[in-house]
Amino acid sequence: MRVLAIVGAVAVIGGFVMNGFAQGWVDRGCERGQAFALVLTHGRADSFQGCRETSDGPEFTDSWPY
């Protein structure tokens, strides 16, 4: 039981961290689902990374703000 509680606590904390990092991408013009994918591939958004609007929706750019 104790191990399950620890695993659950780690999952909850990890979820909060992931949401915090994803929010940084959302603040830079990315969609929420796209933001989670960018956290997995790029980590936290650097000051020069974000998303720009295209006809197909937001697209990752490493020259933000454009």
GUDREN-623870 format. One record per atom (N, C-alpha, C): residue in three letters; residue number from 1; atom name; x, y, z. Coordinates in Angstrom, 2 decimals, padded with zeros to 5 digits. Atoms other than C-alpha are relative to their C-alpha. Layout:
<sites>
{'ALA', NUM, 'CA', {X, Y, Z}} ...
</sites>
This chain:
<sites>
{'MET', 1, 'N', {000.83, -001.20, 000.00}} {'MET', 1, 'CA', {000.00, 000.00, 000.00}} {'MET', 1, 'C', {000.87, 001.25, 000.00}} {'ARG', 2, 'N', {-000.85, -001.17, -000.10}} {'ARG', 2, 'CA', {002.79, 002.42, 000.83}} {'ARG', 2, 'C', {000.65, 000.32, -001.35}} {'VAL', 3, 'N', {-000.62, -000.20, 001.31}} {'VAL', 3, 'CA', {004.47, 001.90, -002.54}} {'VAL', 3, 'C', {-001.01, 000.62, -000.96}} {'LEU', 4, 'N', {001.04, -000.55, 000.86}} {'LEU', 4, 'CA', {001.20, 002.62, -004.34}} {'LEU', 4, 'C', {-000.24, 001.47, 000.31}} {'ALA', 5, 'N', {000.17, -001.40, -000.39}} {'ALA', 5, 'CA', {000.80, 005.86, -002.39}} {'ALA', 5, 'C', {001.16, 000.85, -000.50}} {'ILE', 6, 'N', {-001.17, -000.74, 000.48}} {'ILE', 6, 'CA', {004.34, 006.92, -003.29}} {'ILE', 6, 'C', {-000.07, 000.18, -001.52}} {'VAL', 7, 'N', {000.12, -000.07, 001.46}} {'VAL', 7, 'CA', {003.80, 006.11, -006.98}} {'VAL', 7, 'C', {-001.08, 001.01, -000.38}} {'GLY', 8, 'N', {001.07, -000.96, 000.25}} {'GLY', 8, 'CA', {000.54, 008.08, -006.92}} {'GLY', 8, 'C', {000.44, 001.42, 000.24}} {'ALA', 9, 'N', {-000.49, -001.34, -000.31}} {'ALA', 9, 'CA', {002.19, 011.07, -005.28}} {'ALA', 9, 'C', {000.98, 000.50, -001.05}} {'VAL', 10, 'N', {-000.96, -000.37, 001.05}} {'VAL', 10, 'CA', {005.01, 011.06, -007.84}} {'VAL', 10, 'C', {-000.74, 000.34, -001.29}} {'ALA', 11, 'N', {000.78, -000.26, 001.21}} {'ALA', 11, 'CA', {002.46, 010.91, -010.67}} {'ALA', 11, 'C', {-000.70, 001.35, 000.08}} {'VAL', 12, 'N', {000.69, -001.29, -000.17}} {'VAL', 12, 'CA', {000.52, 013.87, -009.27}} {'VAL', 12, 'C', {000.99, 001.15, -000.11}} {'ILE', 13, 'N', {-001.02, -001.04, 000.06}} {'ILE', 13, 'CA', {003.66, 015.94, -008.77}} {'ILE', 13, 'C', {000.52, 000.15, -001.43}} {'GLY', 14, 'N', {-000.44, -000.04, 001.39}} {'GLY', 14, 'CA', {004.85, 015.01, -012.27}} {'GLY', 14, 'C', {-001.02, 000.68, -000.90}} {'GLY', 15, 'N', {001.06, -000.66, 000.76}} {'GLY', 15, 'CA', {001.50, 016.11, -013.67}} {'GLY', 15, 'C', {000.00, 001.50, 000.18}} {'PHE', 16, 'N', {-000.08, -001.44, -000.24}} {'PHE', 16, 'CA', {001.80, 019.51, -012.01}} {'PHE', 16, 'C', {001.19, 000.63, -000.71}} {'VAL', 17, 'N', {-001.20, -000.51, 000.67}} {'VAL', 17, 'CA', {005.32, 019.97, -013.36}} {'VAL', 17, 'C', {-000.24, 000.05, -001.51}} {'MET', 18, 'N', {000.27, 000.06, 001.43}} {'MET', 18, 'CA', {004.25, 018.90, -016.85}} {'MET', 18, 'C', {-000.95, 001.11, -000.42}} {'ASN', 19, 'N', {000.94, -001.08, 000.30}} {'ASN', 19, 'CA', {001.31, 021.31, -016.78}} {'ASN', 19, 'C', {000.67, 001.37, 000.07}} {'GLY', 20, 'N', {-000.71, -001.27, -000.12}} {'GLY', 20, 'CA', {003.57, 024.14, -015.64}} {'GLY', 20, 'C', {000.88, 000.26, -001.21}} {'PHE', 21, 'N', {-000.84, -000.15, 001.18}} {'PHE', 21, 'CA', {006.01, 023.54, -018.49}} {'PHE', 21, 'C', {-000.86, 000.21, -001.24}} {'ALA', 22, 'N', {000.89, -000.14, 001.15}} {'ALA', 22, 'CA', {003.14, 023.17, -020.99}} {'ALA', 22, 'C', {-000.61, 001.40, -000.04}} {'GLN', 23, 'N', {000.60, -001.34, -000.04}} {'GLN', 23, 'CA', {001.63, 026.47, -019.85}} {'GLN', 23, 'C', {000.95, 001.03, -000.60}} {'GLY', 24, 'N', {-000.98, -000.89, 000.62}} {'GLY', 24, 'CA', {004.85, 028.21, -020.89}} {'GLY', 24, 'C', {-000.11, 000.00, -001.51}} {'TRP', 25, 'N', {000.17, 000.09, 001.45}} {'TRP', 25, 'CA', {004.32, 026.94, -024.43}} {'TRP', 25, 'C', {-001.33, 000.61, -000.43}} {'VAL', 26, 'N', {001.32, -000.57, 000.32}} {'VAL', 26, 'CA', {000.62, 027.91, -024.39}} {'VAL', 26, 'C', {000.09, 001.53, 000.01}} {'ASP', 27, 'N', {-000.18, -001.45, -000.08}} {'ASP', 27, 'CA', {001.62, 031.44, -023.35}} {'ASP', 27, 'C', {000.73, 000.56, -001.22}} {'ARG', 28, 'N', {-000.74, -000.42, 001.20}} {'ARG', 28, 'CA', {003.78, 031.56, -026.49}} {'ARG', 28, 'C', {-000.72, -000.37, -001.28}} {'GLY', 29, 'N', {000.83, 000.18, 001.19}} {'GLY', 29, 'CA', {000.92, 030.78, -028.86}} {'GLY', 29, 'C', {-000.26, -001.43, -000.43}} {'CYS', 30, 'N', {000.22, 001.40, 000.37}} {'CYS', 30, 'CA', {000.88, 026.96, -028.92}} {'CYS', 30, 'C', {-001.33, -000.50, 000.57}} {'GLU', 31, 'N', {001.21, 000.63, -000.53}} {'GLU', 31, 'CA', {-002.24, 024.83, -028.48}} {'GLU', 31, 'C', {000.37, -000.93, 001.15}} {'ARG', 32, 'N', {-000.28, 000.78, -001.21}} {'ARG', 32, 'CA', {-002.54, 022.80, -025.25}} {'ARG', 32, 'C', {000.60, -001.37, -000.33}} {'GLY', 33, 'N', {-000.54, 001.31, 000.37}} {'GLY', 33, 'CA', {-002.00, 019.36, -026.86}} {'GLY', 33, 'C', {001.37, 000.09, -000.61}} {'GLN', 34, 'N', {-001.29, -000.25, 000.62}} {'GLN', 34, 'CA', {000.83, 020.70, -028.94}} {'GLN', 34, 'C', {001.04, 000.36, 001.07}} {'ALA', 35, 'N', {-000.89, -000.40, -001.08}} {'ALA', 35, 'CA', {002.34, 022.20, -025.78}} {'ALA', 35, 'C', {000.54, -001.21, 000.76}} {'PHE', 36, 'N', {-000.46, 001.21, -000.69}} {'PHE', 36, 'CA', {002.50, 018.79, -024.07}} {'PHE', 36, 'C', {001.02, -000.76, -000.85}} {'ALA', 37, 'N', {-000.96, 000.65, 000.89}} {'ALA', 37, 'CA', {004.23, 017.31, -027.13}} {'ALA', 37, 'C', {001.32, 000.76, -000.02}} {'LEU', 38, 'N', {-001.22, -000.81, 000.00}} {'LEU', 38, 'CA', {006.71, 020.20, -027.14}} {'LEU', 38, 'C', {000.78, -000.15, 001.31}} {'VAL', 39, 'N', {-000.69, 000.25, -001.27}} {'VAL', 39, 'CA', {007.48, 019.62, -023.46}} {'VAL', 39, 'C', {000.78, -001.31, -000.09}} {'LEU', 40, 'N', {-000.68, 001.29, 000.12}} {'LEU', 40, 'CA', {008.34, 016.01, -024.28}} {'LEU', 40, 'C', {001.19, 000.07, -000.96}} {'THR', 41, 'N', {-001.08, -000.05, 001.00}} {'THR', 41, 'CA', {010.50, 016.93, -027.30}} {'THR', 41, 'C', {001.02, 001.09, 000.26}} {'HIS', 42, 'N', {-000.89, -001.14, -000.18}} {'HIS', 42, 'CA', {011.99, 020.29, -026.27}} {'HIS', 42, 'C', {000.19, 000.42, 001.45}} {'GLY', 43, 'N', {-000.08, -000.43, -001.39}} {'GLY', 43, 'CA', {011.45, 020.61, -022.52}} {'GLY', 43, 'C', {-000.68, 001.36, 000.16}} {'ARG', 44, 'N', {000.54, -001.33, -000.23}} {'ARG', 44, 'CA', {010.72, 024.07, -021.19}} {'ARG', 44, 'C', {000.28, 000.92, -001.18}} {'ALA', 45, 'N', {-000.19, -000.94, 001.09}} {'ALA', 45, 'CA', {010.30, 026.87, -023.72}} {'ALA', 45, 'C', {001.11, 000.99, 000.35}} {'ASP', 46, 'N', {-001.03, -001.00, -000.16}} {'ASP', 46, 'CA', {013.44, 028.97, -024.08}} {'ASP', 46, 'C', {-000.56, 001.35, -000.44}} {'SER', 47, 'N', {000.49, -001.34, 000.31}} {'SER', 47, 'CA', {013.13, 032.72, -024.60}} {'SER', 47, 'C', {-000.17, 000.22, -001.50}} {'PHE', 48, 'N', {000.10, -000.17, 001.44}} {'PHE', 48, 'CA', {013.45, 032.28, -028.38}} {'PHE', 48, 'C', {-000.88, -001.06, -000.66}} {'GLN', 49, 'N', {000.86, 001.05, 000.54}} {'GLN', 49, 'CA', {011.00, 029.35, -028.80}} {'GLN', 49, 'C', {-001.46, 000.32, 000.26}} {'GLY', 50, 'N', {001.44, -000.20, -000.14}} {'GLY', 50, 'CA', {007.24, 029.46, -029.31}} {'GLY', 50, 'C', {-000.72, -000.55, -001.21}} {'CYS', 51, 'N', {000.79, 000.42, 001.15}} {'CYS', 51, 'CA', {004.52, 028.98, -031.92}} {'CYS', 51, 'C', {-000.50, 001.24, -000.73}} {'ARG', 52, 'N', {000.56, -001.08, 000.81}} {'ARG', 52, 'CA', {003.41, 031.20, -034.77}} {'ARG', 52, 'C', {-001.21, -000.54, -000.72}} {'GLU', 53, 'N', {001.26, 000.40, 000.64}} {'GLU', 53, 'CA', {000.00, 031.13, -036.39}} {'GLU', 53, 'C', {000.23, -000.19, -001.50}} {'THR', 54, 'N', {-000.03, 000.29, 001.44}} {'THR', 54, 'CA', {-000.21, 029.53, -039.84}} {'THR', 54, 'C', {-001.42, -000.36, -000.43}} {'SER', 55, 'N', {001.33, 000.37, 000.49}} {'SER', 55, 'CA', {-003.15, 028.57, -042.04}} {'SER', 55, 'C', {-000.43, -001.37, 000.51}} {'ASP', 56, 'N', {000.31, 001.32, -000.55}} {'ASP', 56, 'CA', {-002.92, 025.04, -040.58}} {'ASP', 56, 'C', {-000.04, -000.02, 001.52}} {'GLY', 57, 'N', {-000.01, -000.09, -001.44}} {'GLY', 57, 'CA', {-002.82, 026.26, -036.98}} {'GLY', 57, 'C', {001.39, 000.38, 000.49}} {'PRO', 58, 'N', {-001.29, -000.39, -000.55}} {'PRO', 58, 'CA', {000.06, 027.09, -034.63}} {'PRO', 58, 'C', {001.11, -000.96, -000.41}} {'GLU', 59, 'N', {-001.15, 000.80, 000.42}} {'GLU', 59, 'CA', {003.47, 025.88, -035.72}} {'GLU', 59, 'C', {001.22, 000.42, 000.82}} {'PHE', 60, 'N', {-001.20, -000.26, -000.80}} {'PHE', 60, 'CA', {006.69, 025.58, -033.66}} {'PHE', 60, 'C', {000.98, 000.88, -000.77}} {'THR', 61, 'N', {-001.07, -000.81, 000.57}} {'THR', 61, 'CA', {009.34, 028.21, -034.30}} {'THR', 61, 'C', {001.08, 000.22, 001.05}} {'ASP', 62, 'N', {-001.08, -000.29, -000.94}} {'ASP', 62, 'CA', {012.74, 028.79, -032.75}} {'ASP', 62, 'C', {000.51, 001.42, -000.20}} {'SER', 63, 'N', {-000.31, -001.43, 000.11}} {'SER', 63, 'CA', {012.72, 032.47, -033.67}} {'SER', 63, 'C', {-001.19, 000.81, 000.50}} {'TRP', 64, 'N', {001.16, -000.66, -000.62}} {'TRP', 64, 'CA', {009.96, 033.65, -031.34}} {'TRP', 64, 'C', {000.48, 001.17, 000.83}} {'PRO', 65, 'N', {001.12, -000.44, 000.82}} {'PRO', 65, 'CA', {008.74, 036.37, -031.21}} {'PRO', 65, 'C', {000.47, 000.34, -001.40}} {'TYR', 66, 'N', {-000.36, -000.12, 001.40}} {'TYR', 66, 'CA', {008.79, 036.50, -034.95}} {'TYR', 66, 'C', {-000.20, 001.39, -000.54}} 
</sites>
